[in-house]
Amino acid sequence: MKAHDVLLPLGPFDTCLRQPLLFQFALEGPRVSGASSDFVTGGRNIQLGFDDLDLADGLKLAGMICARSSIAHSLAYCQALEEAVAVERVDDSALAFRAIVAEYERIASHLGVLSDIARSISDDVVYKGPRRHAERIRDAFTKVSGNPFGRGLIVPGGVSIPGDGKALEELREVLKPLERDCGFWTKKLSMSRARLRGSRLEADRFDYDAPCAPALRASGLARDTRSGESAYGYYAASHYRPCVREGGTAYDRALLLLDEVRASAGLVGRAVAAEGVSPGVPMEFELCAGKGVGVCESPEGAIEHVVFLGEGKLIRNRVSSAVPFVAGLMPGALEGSLYEDVAPALISMYPCAPCLDLRNPTA
């Protein structure tokens, strides 16, 4: 740091970040000349917690890794179990139902991030609107599963509905108003474009083989584990095409989230309209030694669970996430930004403290 630089922190606890993360910025005048980050989040060693668990307790732990990706982690875990015990096929209707709850989770999470971006630039209209829709989804999850994150809904073989299943059906009423509101929020954010034009995440900072993540898709990386050869479950038949933007700024990342909310609403609508959609029948199977891999697209990006089974128990589960990879790009992307615009830029890159404990990014 130069002698005339000023060192300013952001975090580890800040109302705009909502995450226990610490950033430090060296300033030359009003602009960031250098940035560093400390992603120490308590060192939970979450992966070690899976060692020697039974499969049911492993599923509970998978759903507790990250609140806003509880369904995604549970889904990847169940996919890995199903492969490890050589389940031939999960019923198509159950795969569609899994996609429905996963996309509702994505919508709620994306809208929460969008709301936080708006809060950081004092846009009360965009702050309040997305939050209302997100809260409605969380309320429905509470009625269905007993918690606002859908924890426990995804099980081997399909979806478990311990509560009021009609709450998910009633959520369909939010899809059309949500698409309409996304258009309004897009126009509204354009009025704050100047606040969101910094923090450019250049595509040349990462390879094409970088992990799938919304922040990278906003910089032109047209990769999503729900599409192409990596597509899984219902998505393999839906021919989903990734949402992509080229600019790589916080503004592009915010609009990319809105694009994906619209796309998720469309996926839910098509899955709901499919004939015979049902939760499926939870599987009971004999445990045997084996290995299985489950990959899916969480709201923050690709995640992977690799389970190793022994006779009657889970030997270990190795979990990885795209979040640490994206976090490593954050300091460089923030250099040259106005310090007053750092908060929305950080939020738009989807920092997630729980997933930062998973240090090995997926492909």
Order of alpha helices (4+ residues) and beta strands (2+ residues): beta-beta-beta-alpha-alpha-alpha-alpha-beta-beta-alpha-alpha-alpha-alpha-alpha-beta-beta-beta-alpha-alpha-alpha
